[in-house]
Amino acid sequence: MKARITVTLKNGVLDPQGKAIEGALATLGFGGVGHVRQGKVFDIEIDAKDRKTAEAELKSMCEQLLANTVIENYNVAIT
């Protein structure tokens, strides 16, 4: 089974990397770009007996390692 996990900062959490990207885009001449937020994407192949088991394991991975749940949200999409 294949899955994509997307991790993003929660609303209200400062994003200095996103702000730097926003500034760099403006410097490169891309006007009208604002409020850039950066995140992470993980494409994972998992050997699970069914979709429910895979989802539970993927969520556990996020909770334990892939996302800092204090400041980040995550979304698991099984494809």
mmCIF file of the N, C-alpha and C atoms, coordinates in Angstrom:
data_MODEL
# 
_entry.id   MODEL 
# 
loop_
_atom_site.group_PDB 
_atom_site.id 
_atom_site.type_symbol 
_atom_site.label_atom_id 
_atom_site.label_alt_id 
_atom_site.label_comp_id 
_atom_site.label_asym_id 
_atom_site.label_entity_id 
_atom_site.label_seq_id 
_atom_site.pdbx_PDB_ins_code 
_atom_site.Cartn_x 
_atom_site.Cartn_y 
_atom_site.Cartn_z 
_atom_site.occupancy 
_atom_site.B_iso_or_equiv 
_atom_site.pdbx_formal_charge 
_atom_site.auth_seq_id 
_atom_site.auth_comp_id 
_atom_site.auth_asym_id 
_atom_site.auth_atom_id 
_atom_site.pdbx_PDB_model_num 
ATOM 1   N N  . MET A 1 1  ? 0.834  -1.169 0.000  1.00 0.00 ? 1  MET A N  1 
ATOM 2   C CA . MET A 1 1  ? 0.000  0.000  0.000  1.00 0.00 ? 1  MET A CA 1 
ATOM 3   C C  . MET A 1 1  ? 0.890  1.247  0.000  1.00 0.00 ? 1  MET A C  1 
ATOM 4   N N  . LYS A 1 2  ? 0.452  2.261  -0.694 1.00 0.00 ? 2  LYS A N  1 
ATOM 5   C CA . LYS A 1 2  ? 1.202  3.517  -0.737 1.00 0.00 ? 2  LYS A CA 1 
ATOM 6   C C  . LYS A 1 2  ? 0.406  4.598  -0.007 1.00 0.00 ? 2  LYS A C  1 
ATOM 7   N N  . ALA A 1 3  ? 1.157  5.477  0.639  1.00 0.00 ? 3  ALA A N  1 
ATOM 8   C CA . ALA A 1 3  ? 0.515  6.569  1.373  1.00 0.00 ? 3  ALA A CA 1 
ATOM 9   C C  . ALA A 1 3  ? 1.342  7.834  1.227  1.00 0.00 ? 3  ALA A C  1 
ATOM 10  N N  . ARG A 1 4  ? 0.660  8.948  1.352  1.00 0.00 ? 4  ARG A N  1 
ATOM 11  C CA . ARG A 1 4  ? 1.328  10.250 1.379  1.00 0.00 ? 4  ARG A CA 1 
ATOM 12  C C  . ARG A 1 4  ? 0.922  10.941 2.682  1.00 0.00 ? 4  ARG A C  1 
ATOM 13  N N  . ILE A 1 5  ? 1.930  11.348 3.432  1.00 0.00 ? 5  ILE A N  1 
ATOM 14  C CA . ILE A 1 5  ? 1.709  12.075 4.678  1.00 0.00 ? 5  ILE A CA 1 
ATOM 15  C C  . ILE A 1 5  ? 2.176  13.505 4.460  1.00 0.00 ? 5  ILE A C  1 
ATOM 16  N N  . THR A 1 6  ? 1.305  14.441 4.744  1.00 0.00 ? 6  THR A N  1 
ATOM 17  C CA . THR A 1 6  ? 1.628  15.858 4.619  1.00 0.00 ? 6  THR A CA 1 
ATOM 18  C C  . THR A 1 6  ? 1.639  16.468 6.016  1.00 0.00 ? 6  THR A C  1 
ATOM 19  N N  . VAL A 1 7  ? 2.730  17.125 6.350  1.00 0.00 ? 7  VAL A N  1 
ATOM 20  C CA . VAL A 1 7  ? 2.890  17.744 7.666  1.00 0.00 ? 7  VAL A CA 1 
ATOM 21  C C  . VAL A 1 7  ? 3.016  19.247 7.468  1.00 0.00 ? 7  VAL A C  1 
ATOM 22  N N  . THR A 1 8  ? 2.180  20.006 8.167  1.00 0.00 ? 8  THR A N  1 
ATOM 23  C CA . THR A 1 8  ? 2.219  21.466 8.072  1.00 0.00 ? 8  THR A CA 1 
ATOM 24  C C  . THR A 1 8  ? 2.183  22.077 9.467  1.00 0.00 ? 8  THR A C  1 
ATOM 25  N N  . LEU A 1 9  ? 2.680  23.304 9.559  1.00 0.00 ? 9  LEU A N  1 
ATOM 26  C CA . LEU A 1 9  ? 2.627  24.012 10.835 1.00 0.00 ? 9  LEU A CA 1 
ATOM 27  C C  . LEU A 1 9  ? 1.184  24.390 11.167 1.00 0.00 ? 9  LEU A C  1 
ATOM 28  N N  . LYS A 1 10 ? 0.854  24.339 12.437 1.00 0.00 ? 10 LYS A N  1 
ATOM 29  C CA . LYS A 1 10 ? -0.477 24.757 12.872 1.00 0.00 ? 10 LYS A CA 1 
ATOM 30  C C  . LYS A 1 10 ? -0.621 26.260 12.679 1.00 0.00 ? 10 LYS A C  1 
ATOM 31  N N  . ASN A 1 11 ? -1.864 26.700 12.512 1.00 0.00 ? 11 ASN A N  1 
ATOM 32  C CA . ASN A 1 11 ? -2.132 28.137 12.401 1.00 0.00 ? 11 ASN A CA 1 
ATOM 33  C C  . ASN A 1 11 ? -1.646 28.831 13.664 1.00 0.00 ? 11 ASN A C  1 
ATOM 34  N N  . GLY A 1 12 ? -1.039 29.977 13.481 1.00 0.00 ? 12 GLY A N  1 
ATOM 35  C CA . GLY A 1 12 ? -0.541 30.747 14.614 1.00 0.00 ? 12 GLY A CA 1 
ATOM 36  C C  . GLY A 1 12 ? 0.911  30.459 14.968 1.00 0.00 ? 12 GLY A C  1 
ATOM 37  N N  . VAL A 1 13 ? 1.471  29.385 14.422 1.00 0.00 ? 13 VAL A N  1 
ATOM 38  C CA . VAL A 1 13 ? 2.879  29.065 14.665 1.00 0.00 ? 13 VAL A CA 1 
ATOM 39  C C  . VAL A 1 13 ? 3.722  29.831 13.647 1.00 0.00 ? 13 VAL A C  1 
ATOM 40  N N  . LEU A 1 14 ? 4.715  30.559 14.134 1.00 0.00 ? 14 LEU A N  1 
ATOM 41  C CA . LEU A 1 14 ? 5.574  31.326 13.237 1.00 0.00 ? 14 LEU A CA 1 
ATOM 42  C C  . LEU A 1 14 ? 6.331  30.393 12.303 1.00 0.00 ? 14 LEU A C  1 
ATOM 43  N N  . ASP A 1 15 ? 6.512  30.842 11.060 1.00 0.00 ? 15 ASP A N  1 
ATOM 44  C CA . ASP A 1 15 ? 7.171  30.034 10.038 1.00 0.00 ? 15 ASP A CA 1 
ATOM 45  C C  . ASP A 1 15 ? 8.303  30.840 9.403  1.00 0.00 ? 15 ASP A C  1 
ATOM 46  N N  . PRO A 1 16 ? 9.477  30.895 10.060 1.00 0.00 ? 16 PRO A N  1 
ATOM 47  C CA . PRO A 1 16 ? 10.572 31.689 9.516  1.00 0.00 ? 16 PRO A CA 1 
ATOM 48  C C  . PRO A 1 16 ? 11.060 31.190 8.153  1.00 0.00 ? 16 PRO A C  1 
ATOM 49  N N  . GLN A 1 17 ? 11.020 29.891 7.919  1.00 0.00 ? 17 GLN A N  1 
ATOM 50  C CA . GLN A 1 17 ? 11.444 29.366 6.619  1.00 0.00 ? 17 GLN A CA 1 
ATOM 51  C C  . GLN A 1 17 ? 10.467 29.810 5.526  1.00 0.00 ? 17 GLN A C  1 
ATOM 52  N N  . GLY A 1 18 ? 9.179  29.766 5.811  1.00 0.00 ? 18 GLY A N  1 
ATOM 53  C CA . GLY A 1 18 ? 8.180  30.243 4.859  1.00 0.00 ? 18 GLY A CA 1 
ATOM 54  C C  . GLY A 1 18 ? 8.369  31.726 4.555  1.00 0.00 ? 18 GLY A C  1 
ATOM 55  N N  . LYS A 1 19 ? 8.671  32.502 5.597  1.00 0.00 ? 19 LYS A N  1 
ATOM 56  C CA . LYS A 1 19 ? 8.903  33.940 5.418  1.00 0.00 ? 19 LYS A CA 1 
ATOM 57  C C  . LYS A 1 19 ? 10.134 34.182 4.550  1.00 0.00 ? 19 LYS A C  1 
ATOM 58  N N  . ALA A 1 20 ? 11.194 33.380 4.747  1.00 0.00 ? 20 ALA A N  1 
ATOM 59  C CA . ALA A 1 20 ? 12.404 33.509 3.929  1.00 0.00 ? 20 ALA A CA 1 
ATOM 60  C C  . ALA A 1 20 ? 12.117 33.162 2.474  1.00 0.00 ? 20 ALA A C  1 
ATOM 61  N N  . ILE A 1 21 ? 11.322 32.130 2.244  1.00 0.00 ? 21 ILE A N  1 
ATOM 62  C CA . ILE A 1 21 ? 10.948 31.747 0.882  1.00 0.00 ? 21 ILE A CA 1 
ATOM 63  C C  . ILE A 1 21 ? 10.134 32.860 0.231  1.00 0.00 ? 21 ILE A C  1 
ATOM 64  N N  . GLU A 1 22 ? 9.221  33.429 0.984  1.00 0.00 ? 22 GLU A N  1 
ATOM 65  C CA . GLU A 1 22 ? 8.404  34.546 0.487  1.00 0.00 ? 22 GLU A CA 1 
ATOM 66  C C  . GLU A 1 22 ? 9.297  35.702 0.047  1.00 0.00 ? 22 GLU A C  1 
ATOM 67  N N  . GLY A 1 23 ? 10.289 36.055 0.868  1.00 0.00 ? 23 GLY A N  1 
ATOM 68  C CA . GLY A 1 23 ? 11.216 37.136 0.532  1.00 0.00 ? 23 GLY A CA 1 
ATOM 69  C C  . GLY A 1 23 ? 12.060 36.804 -0.689 1.00 0.00 ? 23 GLY A C  1 
ATOM 70  N N  . ALA A 1 24 ? 12.521 35.566 -0.777 1.00 0.00 ? 24 ALA A N  1 
ATOM 71  C CA . ALA A 1 24 ? 13.339 35.148 -1.913 1.00 0.00 ? 24 ALA A CA 1 
ATOM 72  C C  . ALA A 1 24 ? 12.544 35.191 -3.209 1.00 0.00 ? 24 ALA A C  1 
ATOM 73  N N  . LEU A 1 25 ? 11.292 34.787 -3.162 1.00 0.00 ? 25 LEU A N  1 
ATOM 74  C CA . LEU A 1 25 ? 10.449 34.840 -4.360 1.00 0.00 ? 25 LEU A CA 1 
ATOM 75  C C  . LEU A 1 25 ? 10.266 36.282 -4.831 1.00 0.00 ? 25 LEU A C  1 
ATOM 76  N N  . ALA A 1 26 ? 10.076 37.189 -3.874 1.00 0.00 ? 26 ALA A N  1 
ATOM 77  C CA . ALA A 1 26 ? 9.935  38.606 -4.228 1.00 0.00 ? 26 ALA A CA 1 
ATOM 78  C C  . ALA A 1 26 ? 11.229 39.125 -4.864 1.00 0.00 ? 26 ALA A C  1 
ATOM 79  N N  . THR A 1 27 ? 12.362 38.734 -4.303 1.00 0.00 ? 27 THR A N  1 
ATOM 80  C CA . THR A 1 27 ? 13.660 39.140 -4.844 1.00 0.00 ? 27 THR A CA 1 
ATOM 81  C C  . THR A 1 27 ? 13.860 38.631 -6.271 1.00 0.00 ? 27 THR A C  1 
ATOM 82  N N  . LEU A 1 28 ? 13.327 37.453 -6.554 1.00 0.00 ? 28 LEU A N  1 
ATOM 83  C CA . LEU A 1 28 ? 13.440 36.869 -7.891 1.00 0.00 ? 28 LEU A CA 1 
ATOM 84  C C  . LEU A 1 28 ? 12.430 37.448 -8.881 1.00 0.00 ? 28 LEU A C  1 
ATOM 85  N N  . GLY A 1 29 ? 11.601 38.389 -8.400 1.00 0.00 ? 29 GLY A N  1 
ATOM 86  C CA . GLY A 1 29 ? 10.669 39.058 -9.299 1.00 0.00 ? 29 GLY A CA 1 
ATOM 87  C C  . GLY A 1 29 ? 9.274  38.469 -9.334 1.00 0.00 ? 29 GLY A C  1 
ATOM 88  N N  . PHE A 1 30 ? 8.983  37.553 -8.451 1.00 0.00 ? 30 PHE A N  1 
ATOM 89  C CA . PHE A 1 30 ? 7.636  36.976 -8.389 1.00 0.00 ? 30 PHE A CA 1 
ATOM 90  C C  . PHE A 1 30 ? 6.777  37.831 -7.460 1.00 0.00 ? 30 PHE A C  1 
ATOM 91  N N  . GLY A 1 31 ? 6.127  38.835 -8.029 1.00 0.00 ? 31 GLY A N  1 
ATOM 92  C CA . GLY A 1 31 ? 5.303  39.741 -7.242 1.00 0.00 ? 31 GLY A CA 1 
ATOM 93  C C  . GLY A 1 31 ? 3.961  39.109 -6.906 1.00 0.00 ? 31 GLY A C  1 
ATOM 94  N N  . GLY A 1 32 ? 3.340  39.632 -5.899 1.00 0.00 ? 32 GLY A N  1 
ATOM 95  C CA . GLY A 1 32 ? 2.009  39.175 -5.526 1.00 0.00 ? 32 GLY A CA 1 
ATOM 96  C C  . GLY A 1 32 ? 1.987  37.886 -4.723 1.00 0.00 ? 32 GLY A C  1 
ATOM 97  N N  . VAL A 1 33 ? 3.156  37.383 -4.333 1.00 0.00 ? 33 VAL A N  1 
ATOM 98  C CA . VAL A 1 33 ? 3.207  36.166 -3.519 1.00 0.00 ? 33 VAL A CA 1 
ATOM 99  C C  . VAL A 1 33 ? 3.208  36.581 -2.058 1.00 0.00 ? 33 VAL A C  1 
ATOM 100 N N  . GLY A 1 34 ? 2.343  35.989 -1.288 1.00 0.00 ? 34 GLY A N  1 
ATOM 101 C CA . GLY A 1 34 ? 2.289  36.322 0.131  1.00 0.00 ? 34 GLY A CA 1 
ATOM 102 C C  . GLY A 1 34 ? 1.880  35.143 0.975  1.00 0.00 ? 34 GLY A C  1 
ATOM 103 N N  . HIS A 1 35 ? 2.194  35.220 2.227  1.00 0.00 ? 35 HIS A N  1 
ATOM 104 C CA . HIS A 1 35 ? 1.812  34.225 3.238  1.00 0.00 ? 35 HIS A CA 1 
ATOM 105 C C  . HIS A 1 35 ? 2.268  32.820 2.851  1.00 0.00 ? 35 HIS A C  1 
ATOM 106 N N  . VAL A 1 36 ? 3.539  32.658 2.574  1.00 0.00 ? 36 VAL A N  1 
ATOM 107 C CA . VAL A 1 36 ? 4.089  31.346 2.241  1.00 0.00 ? 36 VAL A CA 1 
ATOM 108 C C  . VAL A 1 36 ? 4.272  30.556 3.532  1.00 0.00 ? 36 VAL A C  1 
ATOM 109 N N  . ARG A 1 37 ? 3.796  29.325 3.529  1.00 0.00 ? 37 ARG A N  1 
ATOM 110 C CA . ARG A 1 37 ? 3.987  28.396 4.648  1.00 0.00 ? 37 ARG A CA 1 
ATOM 111 C C  . ARG A 1 37 ? 4.645  27.154 4.074  1.00 0.00 ? 37 ARG A C  1 
ATOM 112 N N  . GLN A 1 38 ? 5.657  26.659 4.728  1.00 0.00 ? 38 GLN A N  1 
ATOM 113 C CA . GLN A 1 38 ? 6.340  25.472 4.252  1.00 0.00 ? 38 GLN A CA 1 
ATOM 114 C C  . GLN A 1 38 ? 5.922  24.271 5.081  1.00 0.00 ? 38 GLN A C  1 
ATOM 115 N N  . GLY A 1 39 ? 6.136  23.092 4.523  1.00 0.00 ? 39 GLY A N  1 
ATOM 116 C CA . GLY A 1 39 ? 5.792  21.865 5.224  1.00 0.00 ? 39 GLY A CA 1 
ATOM 117 C C  . GLY A 1 39 ? 6.655  20.720 4.726  1.00 0.00 ? 39 GLY A C  1 
ATOM 118 N N  . LYS A 1 40 ? 6.231  19.503 5.064  1.00 0.00 ? 40 LYS A N  1 
ATOM 119 C CA . LYS A 1 40 ? 6.966  18.305 4.669  1.00 0.00 ? 40 LYS A CA 1 
ATOM 120 C C  . LYS A 1 40 ? 5.987  17.315 4.051  1.00 0.00 ? 40 LYS A C  1 
ATOM 121 N N  . VAL A 1 41 ? 6.484  16.533 3.096  1.00 0.00 ? 41 VAL A N  1 
ATOM 122 C CA . VAL A 1 41 ? 5.686  15.469 2.492  1.00 0.00 ? 41 VAL A CA 1 
ATOM 123 C C  . VAL A 1 41 ? 6.499  14.176 2.562  1.00 0.00 ? 41 VAL A C  1 
ATOM 124 N N  . PHE A 1 42 ? 5.851  13.112 3.017  1.00 0.00 ? 42 PHE A N  1 
ATOM 125 C CA . PHE A 1 42 ? 6.470  11.790 3.079  1.00 0.00 ? 42 PHE A CA 1 
ATOM 126 C C  . PHE A 1 42 ? 5.651  10.842 2.217  1.00 0.00 ? 42 PHE A C  1 
ATOM 127 N N  . ASP A 1 43 ? 6.295  10.206 1.249  1.00 0.00 ? 43 ASP A N  1 
ATOM 128 C CA . ASP A 1 43 ? 5.671  9.143  0.470  1.00 0.00 ? 43 ASP A CA 1 
ATOM 129 C C  . ASP A 1 43 ? 6.187  7.832  1.031  1.00 0.00 ? 43 ASP A C  1 
ATOM 130 N N  . ILE A 1 44 ? 5.268  7.009  1.501  1.00 0.00 ? 44 ILE A N  1 
ATOM 131 C CA . ILE A 1 44 ? 5.635  5.784  2.208  1.00 0.00 ? 44 ILE A CA 1 
ATOM 132 C C  . ILE A 1 44 ? 4.925  4.588  1.589  1.00 0.00 ? 44 ILE A C  1 
ATOM 133 N N  . GLU A 1 45 ? 5.658  3.504  1.430  1.00 0.00 ? 45 GLU A N  1 
ATOM 134 C CA . GLU A 1 45 ? 5.059  2.229  1.058  1.00 0.00 ? 45 GLU A CA 1 
ATOM 135 C C  . GLU A 1 45 ? 5.024  1.385  2.318  1.00 0.00 ? 45 GLU A C  1 
ATOM 136 N N  . ILE A 1 46 ? 3.867  0.824  2.620  1.00 0.00 ? 46 ILE A N  1 
ATOM 137 C CA . ILE A 1 46 ? 3.694  0.062  3.849  1.00 0.00 ? 46 ILE A CA 1 
ATOM 138 C C  . ILE A 1 46 ? 3.044  -1.276 3.523  1.00 0.00 ? 46 ILE A C  1 
ATOM 139 N N  . ASP A 1 47 ? 3.563  -2.318 4.132  1.00 0.00 ? 47 ASP A N  1 
ATOM 140 C CA . ASP A 1 47 ? 3.014  -3.656 3.955  1.00 0.00 ? 47 ASP A CA 1 
ATOM 141 C C  . ASP A 1 47 ? 2.050  -3.904 5.116  1.00 0.00 ? 47 ASP A C  1 
ATOM 142 N N  . ALA A 1 48 ? 0.778  -3.750 4.857  1.00 0.00 ? 48 ALA A N  1 
ATOM 143 C CA . ALA A 1 48 ? -0.234 -3.948 5.886  1.00 0.00 ? 48 ALA A CA 1 
ATOM 144 C C  . ALA A 1 48 ? -1.329 -4.853 5.336  1.00 0.00 ? 48 ALA A C  1 
ATOM 145 N N  . LYS A 1 49 ? -1.989 -5.565 6.238  1.00 0.00 ? 49 LYS A N  1 
ATOM 146 C CA . LYS A 1 49 ? -2.994 -6.531 5.783  1.00 0.00 ? 49 LYS A CA 1 
ATOM 147 C C  . LYS A 1 49 ? -4.271 -5.872 5.277  1.00 0.00 ? 49 LYS A C  1 
ATOM 148 N N  . ASP A 1 50 ? -4.566 -4.658 5.766  1.00 0.00 ? 50 ASP A N  1 
ATOM 149 C CA . ASP A 1 50 ? -5.746 -3.951 5.281  1.00 0.00 ? 50 ASP A CA 1 
ATOM 150 C C  . ASP A 1 50 ? -5.574 -2.446 5.482  1.00 0.00 ? 50 ASP A C  1 
ATOM 151 N N  . ARG A 1 51 ? -6.487 -1.696 4.922  1.00 0.00 ? 51 ARG A N  1 
ATOM 152 C CA . ARG A 1 51 ? -6.427 -0.231 4.956  1.00 0.00 ? 51 ARG A CA 1 
ATOM 153 C C  . ARG A 1 51 ? -6.484 0.319  6.388  1.00 0.00 ? 51 ARG A C  1 
ATOM 154 N N  . LYS A 1 52 ? -7.328 -0.257 7.218  1.00 0.00 ? 52 LYS A N  1 
ATOM 155 C CA . LYS A 1 52 ? -7.493 0.217  8.596  1.00 0.00 ? 52 LYS A CA 1 
ATOM 156 C C  . LYS A 1 52 ? -6.190 0.046  9.398  1.00 0.00 ? 52 LYS A C  1 
ATOM 157 N N  . THR A 1 53 ? -5.538 -1.098 9.219  1.00 0.00 ? 53 THR A N  1 
ATOM 158 C CA . THR A 1 53 ? -4.263 -1.348 9.897  1.00 0.00 ? 53 THR A CA 1 
ATOM 159 C C  . THR A 1 53 ? -3.192 -0.385 9.398  1.00 0.00 ? 53 THR A C  1 
ATOM 160 N N  . ALA A 1 54 ? -3.132 -0.192 8.087  1.00 0.00 ? 54 ALA A N  1 
ATOM 161 C CA . ALA A 1 54 ? -2.155 0.726  7.503  1.00 0.00 ? 54 ALA A CA 1 
ATOM 162 C C  . ALA A 1 54 ? -2.353 2.132  8.049  1.00 0.00 ? 54 ALA A C  1 
ATOM 163 N N  . GLU A 1 55 ? -3.600 2.584  8.087  1.00 0.00 ? 55 GLU A N  1 
ATOM 164 C CA . GLU A 1 55 ? -3.887 3.932  8.589  1.00 0.00 ? 55 GLU A CA 1 
ATOM 165 C C  . GLU A 1 55 ? -3.464 4.075  10.045 1.00 0.00 ? 55 GLU A C  1 
ATOM 166 N N  . ALA A 1 56 ? -3.734 3.068  10.855 1.00 0.00 ? 56 ALA A N  1 
ATOM 167 C CA . ALA A 1 56 ? -3.353 3.118  12.272 1.00 0.00 ? 56 ALA A CA 1 
ATOM 168 C C  . ALA A 1 56 ? -1.826 3.183  12.418 1.00 0.00 ? 56 ALA A C  1 
ATOM 169 N N  . GLU A 1 57 ? -1.112 2.379  11.640 1.00 0.00 ? 57 GLU A N  1 
ATOM 170 C CA . GLU A 1 57 ? 0.350  2.386  11.709 1.00 0.00 ? 57 GLU A CA 1 
ATOM 171 C C  . GLU A 1 57 ? 0.923  3.716  11.238 1.00 0.00 ? 57 GLU A C  1 
ATOM 172 N N  . LEU A 1 58 ? 0.370  4.260  10.162 1.00 0.00 ? 58 LEU A N  1 
ATOM 173 C CA . LEU A 1 58 ? 0.844  5.541  9.640  1.00 0.00 ? 58 LEU A CA 1 
ATOM 174 C C  . LEU A 1 58 ? 0.596  6.673  10.637 1.00 0.00 ? 58 LEU A C  1 
ATOM 175 N N  . LYS A 1 59 ? -0.552 6.668  11.278 1.00 0.00 ? 59 LYS A N  1 
ATOM 176 C CA . LYS A 1 59 ? -0.841 7.694  12.286 1.00 0.00 ? 59 LYS A CA 1 
ATOM 177 C C  . LYS A 1 59 ? 0.115  7.569  13.466 1.00 0.00 ? 59 LYS A C  1 
ATOM 178 N N  . SER A 1 60 ? 0.430  6.335  13.839 1.00 0.00 ? 60 SER A N  1 
ATOM 179 C CA . SER A 1 60 ? 1.386  6.116  14.920 1.00 0.00 ? 60 SER A CA 1 
ATOM 180 C C  . SER A 1 60 ? 2.765  6.642  14.537 1.00 0.00 ? 60 SER A C  1 
ATOM 181 N N  . MET A 1 61 ? 3.167  6.432  13.277 1.00 0.00 ? 61 MET A N  1 
ATOM 182 C CA . MET A 1 61 ? 4.444  6.966  12.796 1.00 0.00 ? 61 MET A CA 1 
ATOM 183 C C  . MET A 1 61 ? 4.473  8.489  12.931 1.00 0.00 ? 61 MET A C  1 
ATOM 184 N N  . CYS A 1 62 ? 3.361  9.121  12.573 1.00 0.00 ? 62 CYS A N  1 
ATOM 185 C CA . CYS A 1 62 ? 3.283  10.583 12.653 1.00 0.00 ? 62 CYS A CA 1 
ATOM 186 C C  . CYS A 1 62 ? 3.388  11.053 14.097 1.00 0.00 ? 62 CYS A C  1 
ATOM 187 N N  . GLU A 1 63 ? 2.643  10.399 14.968 1.00 0.00 ? 63 GLU A N  1 
ATOM 188 C CA . GLU A 1 63 ? 2.619  10.793 16.376 1.00 0.00 ? 63 GLU A CA 1 
ATOM 189 C C  . GLU A 1 63 ? 3.980  10.606 17.049 1.00 0.00 ? 63 GLU A C  1 
ATOM 190 N N  . GLN A 1 64 ? 4.705  9.565  16.638 1.00 0.00 ? 64 GLN A N  1 
ATOM 191 C CA . GLN A 1 64 ? 5.964  9.243  17.307 1.00 0.00 ? 64 GLN A CA 1 
ATOM 192 C C  . GLN A 1 64 ? 7.194  9.882  16.674 1.00 0.00 ? 64 GLN A C  1 
ATOM 193 N N  . LEU A 1 65 ? 7.149  10.160 15.352 1.00 0.00 ? 65 LEU A N  1 
ATOM 194 C CA . LEU A 1 65 ? 8.365  10.624 14.691 1.00 0.00 ? 65 LEU A CA 1 
ATOM 195 C C  . LEU A 1 65 ? 8.173  11.707 13.632 1.00 0.00 ? 65 LEU A C  1 
ATOM 196 N N  . LEU A 1 66 ? 7.249  11.513 12.727 1.00 0.00 ? 66 LEU A N  1 
ATOM 197 C CA . LEU A 1 66 ? 7.188  12.361 11.540 1.00 0.00 ? 66 LEU A CA 1 
ATOM 198 C C  . LEU A 1 66 ? 6.662  13.766 11.786 1.00 0.00 ? 66 LEU A C  1 
ATOM 199 N N  . ALA A 1 67 ? 5.838  13.948 12.804 1.00 0.00 ? 67 ALA A N  1 
ATOM 200 C CA . ALA A 1 67 ? 5.270  15.269 13.086 1.00 0.00 ? 67 ALA A CA 1 
ATOM 201 C C  . ALA A 1 67 ? 5.475  15.630 14.554 1.00 0.00 ? 67 ALA A C  1 
ATOM 202 N N  . ASN A 1 68 ? 5.765  16.887 14.785 1.00 0.00 ? 68 ASN A N  1 
ATOM 203 C CA . ASN A 1 68 ? 5.783  17.413 16.149 1.00 0.00 ? 68 ASN A CA 1 
ATOM 204 C C  . ASN A 1 68 ? 4.378  17.926 16.415 1.00 0.00 ? 68 ASN A C  1 
ATOM 205 N N  . THR A 1 69 ? 3.558  17.101 17.038 1.00 0.00 ? 69 THR A N  1 
ATOM 206 C CA . THR A 1 69 ? 2.127  17.411 17.153 1.00 0.00 ? 69 THR A CA 1 
ATOM 207 C C  . THR A 1 69 ? 1.819  18.617 18.042 1.00 0.00 ? 69 THR A C  1 
ATOM 208 N N  . VAL A 1 70 ? 2.811  19.142 18.723 1.00 0.00 ? 70 VAL A N  1 
ATOM 209 C CA . VAL A 1 70 ? 2.606  20.364 19.494 1.00 0.00 ? 70 VAL A CA 1 
ATOM 210 C C  . VAL A 1 70 ? 2.438  21.549 18.543 1.00 0.00 ? 70 VAL A C  1 
ATOM 211 N N  . ILE A 1 71 ? 3.222  21.560 17.454 1.00 0.00 ? 71 ILE A N  1 
ATOM 212 C CA . ILE A 1 71 ? 3.197  22.709 16.536 1.00 0.00 ? 71 ILE A CA 1 
ATOM 213 C C  . ILE A 1 71 ? 2.809  22.342 15.114 1.00 0.00 ? 71 ILE A C  1 
ATOM 214 N N  . GLU A 1 72 ? 2.621  21.040 14.820 1.00 0.00 ? 72 GLU A N  1 
ATOM 215 C CA . GLU A 1 72 ? 2.332  20.627 13.452 1.00 0.00 ? 72 GLU A CA 1 
ATOM 216 C C  . GLU A 1 72 ? 1.069  19.774 13.371 1.00 0.00 ? 72 GLU A C  1 
ATOM 217 N N  . ASN A 1 73 ? 0.381  19.905 12.247 1.00 0.00 ? 73 ASN A N  1 
ATOM 218 C CA . ASN A 1 73 ? -0.725 19.032 11.884 1.00 0.00 ? 73 ASN A CA 1 
ATOM 219 C C  . ASN A 1 73 ? -0.223 18.047 10.848 1.00 0.00 ? 73 ASN A C  1 
ATOM 220 N N  . TYR A 1 74 ? -0.905 16.916 10.731 1.00 0.00 ? 74 TYR A N  1 
ATOM 221 C CA . TYR A 1 74 ? -0.547 15.972 9.674  1.00 0.00 ? 74 TYR A CA 1 
ATOM 222 C C  . TYR A 1 74 ? -1.806 15.400 9.040  1.00 0.00 ? 74 TYR A C  1 
ATOM 223 N N  . ASN A 1 75 ? -1.648 14.981 7.797  1.00 0.00 ? 75 ASN A N  1 
ATOM 224 C CA . ASN A 1 75 ? -2.739 14.359 7.057  1.00 0.00 ? 75 ASN A CA 1 
ATOM 225 C C  . ASN A 1 75 ? -2.203 13.086 6.405  1.00 0.00 ? 75 ASN A C  1 
ATOM 226 N N  . VAL A 1 76 ? -2.930 11.991 6.572  1.00 0.00 ? 76 VAL A N  1 
ATOM 227 C CA . VAL A 1 76 ? -2.549 10.707 5.983  1.00 0.00 ? 76 VAL A CA 1 
ATOM 228 C C  . VAL A 1 76 ? -3.516 10.398 4.853  1.00 0.00 ? 76 VAL A C  1 
ATOM 229 N N  . ALA A 1 77 ? -2.980 10.176 3.657  1.00 0.00 ? 77 ALA A N  1 
ATOM 230 C CA . ALA A 1 77 ? -3.799 9.813  2.497  1.00 0.00 ? 77 ALA A CA 1 
ATOM 231 C C  . ALA A 1 77 ? -3.253 8.520  1.917  1.00 0.00 ? 77 ALA A C  1 
ATOM 232 N N  . ILE A 1 78 ? -4.058 7.472  1.974  1.00 0.00 ? 78 ILE A N  1 
ATOM 233 C CA . ILE A 1 78 ? -3.665 6.188  1.394  1.00 0.00 ? 78 ILE A CA 1 
ATOM 234 C C  . ILE A 1 78 ? -4.148 6.172  -0.049 1.00 0.00 ? 78 ILE A C  1 
ATOM 235 N N  . THR A 1 79 ? -3.202 5.867  -0.965 1.00 0.00 ? 79 THR A N  1 
ATOM 236 C CA . THR A 1 79 ? -3.548 5.891  -2.386 1.00 0.00 ? 79 THR A CA 1 
ATOM 237 C C  . THR A 1 79 ? -3.700 4.499  -2.936 1.00 0.00 ? 79 THR A C  1 
# 
